[in-house]
Amino acid sequence: ELLGQAVPLIMGVQGRDIEHGLEILQHCAELGNVNCRFLSLALGGITERLGLFGDDVESAELEDLEKCATEDKSVLCRLALGFRYRHGLFYNGEKLCEKAAIHYRLAADHAVMFSQEDAGSGPLHAVRLLEHTAVAAEQEKAVVEELRVVQAEQGNADAAAAVAIDRFFGTGYTGSGSKEEDKKSAAKLFHQAAEADNPLSLNNLGVMYQNGVGVVKNDTLAFGFFSRSAALGNAWGINSLAACYIYGTGVAANRSRGIELWHDAAAKGNNAAHLNLGMLYREGHGPCPPYCRDYSAAYSHLDQAASRGDSDALLFLGLMIKAGEFVAPDCEKSCMAFKQCGERGPWAHLLHQGFMAWNSGDKIGSFIRYRLAAELGYRTALANVGYMYEHGIEDEKFPISQDLSRAMYFYDLCALQGDAVCRRRLGDMHYYGEGVEVNYIEAAAHYTKNENDPQSCFNLAWLTERGLGVALDRGAAKDLYERASHLGYKRRLAYESSDAEFSDMPAKILMTKLDIQDEVCAFLADFSGLLRTLPYPLVLLAHISSEASSCVCGVFG
C-alpha cells in the first residue's frame, strides 16, 4: 500500500511530490519491502551525489545494496550489484567477474519467468537522446501509429495487425494504459487481420487462445490458427504448430513431426525454434534414436536464438559457457549472457516509460525513470541520464542543473559497456574542451576505440591528418576517411536514410582533397626538378618553385 502511494507521487502520475514520495518509500523500506528498499537507495539523494549509489567503497549505501541483494533477494539490487562488480565500480576498481556472474545469473532466473510480452524488449528501449535522428524517428512513429489506428478502424488488415502487436506487447503510444484492456483490444484486432489471412496475426491469435490471454483459453482453436499461419509459410506459425505436436496440445502428440517442423522454422531464422532445438539437444532429447545429447548442436542453436535477443536462450547459453559445455569456460562471456537476459525482465519497461515521458514533455518524469534504470546498468539509461545532465532540465520544483562532470561520469559508464554513441561523445567533449580542458590525445583515444563507428573514424582521420593527439600521417588519414565512408554508407543502407548523420559524402570529399593535394605536391616537385636542368636564370626559378612546393605541401601536411 505504501509503495502504491509513493510511486505515483515520485513519477508524477497524479501530481508530483518527490520529497513526500521519498519519505513514504523510506518508511516502506523500514517495514521490509524489498522494492521500497531499492527505490529508496536509488532515488535518495540523487541530486547531491555525483553518480551511482554505492560506488564509493566507504559508503554505507554499499552495505545496504549488498543486504538488499543477498538477504532480501531483490532482483533489482542483484542487477545493480552485478553491474558494479563487473566494471569494478568499488573495491578499489577491481573487476570481480565471478561475483558479477552470480548476481546476473540470479537476475536472469527471474527475467525468464516473465512471458515475452511482459519483458519490455521494444525498440524504445534503445533510443538514445544523443542520437537526434533516432529520437525524431520515434516521434514520427507516434504519428504513424495514430494513423494506423484510424486505418484499422476503417478495415485495413495490415494496420490492424501492426496496432495489435503494439497493444499486445505494450510497446505502442496509443494503448489504454490497462494491460487487460489492451490485450482484449489486441485480440479483436488480430481477429480482424486474421480474417484477411495475415500470417503473423494468425499465429499471435493462436498464442492468445493457447494461453487464455485476452480471450477464453481454447487449445483446439489455437491449433487451427497455428495451422493456417504455418500453411502460409510463417516461421512463428510453424514453430507454434511444432510445439503443439511435441506436447500434444490441441492435437495428438507426434514428436518426430514436431521436431521436423522446428527444423523448418529454424531454417527460416525463427529464434524460438532455435531455442527449442537447442534445449532438446542439450538435455539429451535430440532426434537421433532413441535420444541423444549433442552439445555442439545445442550451442549452435542457442547461440543463434540468443543473437536475436531470446531471454531463455541467453540464460542457457550463459550456463553452457560457464560449465564449459562444448566451449572453454569463460566468465566474461557467460556474465554478458546472464546480464543481457536479466535486463530483459519487466523492469526494462523503465526505458520505455522514460522515453514516453520525454516525448510527452515530462522531462523530470523521464529523468527519474532513466535514473533508476541507470542504477541497474542499462547503457541506454546511462547515456540518457548523461544527456540530461549535459543540457540540464528546467523545472520549478525539481530542476536539473547543467553539470558536464556528471554527464561525463554517466557517458563513461555507458562507454565501458561498448556503447559507440557514448564513446564518441566523450571524444567530442575532450576535443572541444566541454567539461574538461581540450585534450586531443584523450579525444583520439576514444575515437580509436570506436573503430566501427563512422563518425569516430572520420574524427580520428581529421586528427591524424593534422597530427593532433596522434602522429601526423596523411596515408593513415586517407585510410580512416575511406573506412568512415564505407561504414557511413553501410549504416545509411541499414537505416534506409538519406540523413546527414549517416552520410558518407564528407569523408569522400576529404579523401578527394588529400588526393588532389598529393597530386599538386608531386607536380611541383617534378616541375622544380625539371627547371634545375635548364640554364642558370631558370635554376633560380626552380629554387623558387621548390620553396613554393615545400611551403604548400608543408601547409597541406
N, C-alpha and C positions, 0 to 999 in steps of 0.2 A: 504493500500500500504506500509506504514512504517512497519507494523507488518510483512508483507511478505518479507521485506528486512532484518529485524532484526533476525528473527528466523533461516534462513539458515546460517547466519554468526555465531550465537552462537552455533548451533547444529553441525556445520561443514559439512553441506550438500554440499556447494560449496566453500570449504576453510574456515578455522575458524579464526575469528577475534572477540573475545569476547568483548573486550573493545569498539570497534566501534558498535557492535551489541547492547550493553547496552546503549550507547549514543542515538541510534535511538529509543530504547524502551522508554527511559525517555522522549524524545520529543513526541513520540506517546502517552504516558500516559498523558502528559500535555494537549494534544488535546482531552482527554476524552475517549480514547479507554480502555474498562474495562480489556480486555485480556492483553494489554500492561501494564496496571497498576499492575496487579497481577505478571506478569513476571518480571517487574522492581523491585517490592517489594521482590520477591523470590530470584532473582539472584543478585541483587545489594549487593555488599559487602560480598558474601558468603565465600570468603577466609579469611576475617578478623573476622567475628563474630563466636562465639563458636557454636551456634546451630541454631534453627529456628528463623525466623524474627518475631518480635512482642512478643517474650516470656518474655520480660522484661517489667514490668508494667510502668517503667519510659520512655520506648522507644516511640518516636514519630511514629514509624512504627505501633504500636498498633492502634493508631487513624486512620492511613491510611488504615489498614486492616478492621477496623470497617466501615469506609466510603465506601471502595470498596465493602463490603458485603451488607450493608444496603441501601446506596444511589445509587451505581452503579449496585447493584443486580447481582454481579458476582458470578456465581455458584462455581467457584474455591475458591474465598475468603470465601464463605459460608462453604465449606468443611474445609478450613483451620481454620476458627473460631470455627466450631463445634468440631474439634479435640482439640483445645486449651481449650475451655470451659469444655469439658467432662473430661479432665485429669488434670484440674487445673494448666495450664501452665502459667497463670498470675492471677492477683487479689489475691496475697499472697497465692497462691496454693489452693484456694478454688475451688472445683469442682461444676460447675453450670450446672446440667443436663438439666433443663428446657430450658435454653438458647441454649445449645448444640443441643437439640432435635429440636428446631425451625429451626436452620440453616441446620441441616442434613435433616430435612423434606423437606425444600425448594430445597436442592440439589437433593434429591430423586425425587421430582416432575420433575426436568429437566432430570434426568437419564432415567426415564421410557418413555420419549418422543422419545428416540432413539431405533431403531429396534435392535434386539438381535445381528445381525451380526456386528453392529457398537459399541456394548457395551464393547468390549475389555475384554472378560472373558476367554481367552485361558489359557492353562497350564503354559505358560512362565511367567504369572503374579505372580506365587507363587514360582519361583525359587530363592532361597537364595544362594548367593555366598559362604556363610559359609558351606553349605552342598555340599561338593565336589562330592559326588555320584550323586546328583540331577543335578549338572552342567554338569558332564560327560554324564549323560543320555540324557540331552537336546542336547548336542553337537553330540551325536550319532544319535539323531532323525534327525538332519540336513542331515546327510549322508544317513539315511534311506529314507528320503523324496526325495532326489535326485534320489535314486534307484527306488522309486515308480513312479517318473515322467517317467523314461525310460520304466518301466514295463507298465505304462498306454499307452505310445506311441506304445507299442508292442501289445496292445489289452487286457491287463489284467483288467477285470472289477472291481475287489476289489481294485486294485491300483488306478484306475481312480476315484473310489468313495472317497478314502482317500485323494487324492490330491485335488479333487473338494471341499471337506469340508474345507481344509486349505485355498484354494483360496477364497471361499465364505465368510468365517469368518475373513479372513485376519490374520490368526494365523500361517501361514507357513513360510518357508525360501525361497521358490522358486517362489514367486509371481513376477509380473512385476513392482510393486510399484504403479500401477494405479488401483484404486478401480473399475472403469468402465471396464477396460480390464480384470481384474481378475474375475469379475462377469460373463462376457461373456465366459471366459475360463472355469469357474465352470459349467456353463450351458451345454457347449459342453461335458465336462467330465461326468456330471450327466446323460446326454443322453446316453453316451457310457455304463455307468454302468446300466442304466435302461433297456437297451436292453437285458441285462443278468438277468433281474428281481431282481436287488439289491433293497431290500425293502426300505431302508433309502434314497437311491438316488431317487427312485420314489417319495417319499414324498417331498424331497428337490426340485426336479424339479417342482412339483406341486406348492410349495411355490413361486418359481421364476415366474411361469406363472401367479399365482394369483395376484402377486404384480407388475408384469412387470419389474422384476429385471434381467438384462442380456438377456432378451427375450421380445417379444411383449406380452403384457397382454392378457390372454385368459382364462376366468373362466371355460369354458367347458373342455378345455384340462387339467386344474388344477384338476377339479373334477375327471377326468378319471385317472390321475396319483395317486391321493389320494385313489381312489377305489382299484387300483391294489396293492398299498402299504398295505392298510388295509386288503385286502384279503390274503396277505402273513403273517398277524399277527403282523405287525409293529405298535408299540404303537403310534408313531408320525403320521403315516398314519391314524390310527383310530381317533386320536384327530383332525386332519385336516379335515377328512371326516365329523366328528360330527359338526364342525363349519360350513361346507357347508350346512348341513341340518338345523342348527339353524337359519342361516341368509339367506338361500335361494340363495346361491352363486353357480351358475353352475347347480343347481337342484332346484326343487320345495321345499319350506320350509316345514320341518316336525320336529317340536320342540321335540316331545316325542322320535323320533328316534335319534335325535342329543344328547339328554340327556343320552339316553341308551348307545350310543357309547362313550360319555365322561366317563361314569362309567366304561366301558370296558377298555378304555385307562388308566384310573386312577388305575384300578386293576393291570395293568402291570407296574405301577410305573411312568407313564408319568407326569412330573411336570406341563406341560401346561394344561393337563386335570384337574389336581387337582386345578390349579388356576381358570379355567373356572367354575368348580363346586362350588368352594369357593365363587366366585363372585355372582353366581346365588343365593346361599343360603343367602349371606349377604344382597343382595339388594332386597330380597323378591320375587325372581323368581324361587324358588325351585320347584321340580317336583310334589309336592302334590297339588291336585286340590283345587281351581283354581291356586293359587300361595301361597307361604308361605316363611317366614323368619325364618331361623334356625341358630343362632349364633354358636351353638355347632358344627354343621356340617361344617359351613363356616370356623371356626377356625381350625378344624382338616384338612380340605383340603388345606387351605392356609399355614398352618404350614408345611405340607409335601412338598408343592411346594417350600416354602422358604428354607427348609433344603437342597434342590437341587440347590439353588442359583438363583431362578427365581426373577428378579427385581421387577415385578409388585406385586408378592406375598409378597415380603419383605415389600414393601410400605404399602399394605393394612393390612398386619399382624401388622405392627407398628401402624397403625391407630386404629385397633381393641384393641390393648393393651393399647394405650394411652386413648381411650374412655371408657375402661372397658367393652367392649362387650364380654361377656362370661367369661372373666378373670378379676381379680382385676387390676386396673390401675397400671402400673409400668413404671416409667420414664426411668430407665436404660435399660430395655428390649426393650421399644419402640425406644429409642435413638439408640440402637445397630442395630435394624432392619432398621431404616432410614439410618444409616451410611453404612451398607452393601449394601443397594440399591443405595445410592448416589455414592458409589465407583465403581459401575458397568457402569457408563457413559463412553462416548468415551474418556474422559481424562485418563482412565485406560490404554490406549494404550501406555502411557509413560513407563509403566512397561515392556510391550512387546518390545518397541523400546530400552529401557535400556539394556535388555539382548542381543538383536540382536547386538547392538553396542559393548557390551562387547565381545561377541562371535566373532565379526569380527576384534577385536583388537583396536577399537576406545574407549579406556578406559576413556578419558575425555568426549567424547560424552555420554558414558554410565553414568558417574558421574553426568553430568548436568541433564539428564533425570530423574535419580533416585532422585537427589536432589530436583527437582521440585515436584515429586510425594511424597517425604518425607514431604514437606511443607503441603501437603494435608492430611497427617496422614496415608498413606499406610504403613502397617507394613513391607511388603516385601522391600519397598524402604528404610525405616529406617534401616532395617537390612543390606542392601547392601551398603548404604552410610557409615554405621559404619564399615563394612568390608574394604571399600576403605580407610577410614581414618586410620584404624588399620595397613594396609600394605603400604599405600602411592601409588602414581602413578607417574612414571617418564614421564615427558613431557617437551620439550624445552620451549614452550610458556606458558603453564598453568600447572605447576607441582602441585601435591597434596602431601604435606609433611606428613610423618607418624605422627599421633597425637592420642595417646592412650586415652587421656582425651576426645577428641571429639568422638572417637569410642565408648567409654563407654556411653557418652551422648545419642548417637543415639540408641545403644543397649538397653539402659534403657527405652527410649520412645517406642521402639518396644516391650519390655518385658511387659510394662504396659498394653498392649493390649492382653496379654495372649500368647505371642509367645514363644514356648518352646525352639526354637533354640537360640534366643537372651538371654533368661533367663539362659540357660546353659552356654553360652559364658561368661556372666557376672560372674557366679560362677567360671568358669575356670580362669578368669583374677584375681579374688581375691585369688584363690588358689595358682596360680603361681606368683602373685605379678606383673602382667603386667598392667602398667598404675597406679597402686596403690600399697601400701605395702601389703605384704602377710597377709591375714585375713581369717583364717579358719572359723570363726563364720559367716562372711558375705557369704563365699562360701557355707557353709552348708544351710544358709537361702535361697539362690537362688535355690539350688538343691531341698530343701524341697518343694518349691512352684511348682516344676515341677514333680509332683507325677506320671504323665502318660508318662514321657519321660524315656526310658530305660537307656540311658547313665547317666542321672541325678540321677536316683535311684542307679545305680552302684557306681557313685562317692560318693553319700551320705553313701552308705554301707561301702565304703572304709574308709571314715572319721569316721563313727560310730565304726567300728572295732578297730580303733586306738585311739579313743577319741580325735580327732582333731576338735575343734569347736563345738562339741556336746559331751554329756556324753558317755563314753565307755560302749558299750552294745553289747556283741557278739550275743546274741539272736536276737536283733533288726537288727544287721548287716546281719545275715543269712536270715531274713525275707525280707530285702531290696534286697539282692542278688537274692533271689528267685523271687521277683517281677520284678527285672530288666531282669532276664532270661525269664520270661513269656512275658513281654512287647516286648523284643527283638525278641522273636520267632514270636509273632503276627505281628510285623512290617515286619519281613522278609517274612512272608507269604503274607502280603498285597502288598509288593513291588515285590514279586516273585524274590527276590535277595538272593544270597549267599555271598554278600559283607560283609566284616568285620564290617562295620558301623551298620549293623543290626543283628550281630551275638549274640546269647545267650550263647555261649560257655564260654567266660571269667567269667561270673557270675556263671555258673555251676562249673567251676574249683575251684573258690574261696569258693563256698559253700561246695564242697567236702573237700577242705583244712581245713575249720573250723570243719567239722565233724571228720576228722582224728585227728586234734589237740585235740578235746574233748575226743576222744577215748583214745589217748595216755595219757592225763591227768588223765582220770578215771582209766586207768590201773596202772599208777604209784602210785596213791593214794591207790588203793586196795592192790598193792604189798607191799607198806610201812606198811599198817595195818596188813597184814599177817605176815611180818617179826617181828613185835613187840610182837607177841605171842610166838616167839621162844626163845631159850637160849640166854644169855647175849651177846656173840660175834655177834650174828645175829641182836640183837637190835641196835647195833652200825651201822650195815649195813642198818637197817630200817631207822635210823636217816639220814644217807647219802642219802638214796633213797627219803626220804621225802623232804630233802633240794633240791634234783635234781628236784623233782616234782614241788616244789614251784618256782624254778628258771625257768624251762622250760615253765610251764604254765603261769608264770608271763610274760615271753617274748612273748608268744602267745597272752596273753591278751593285 
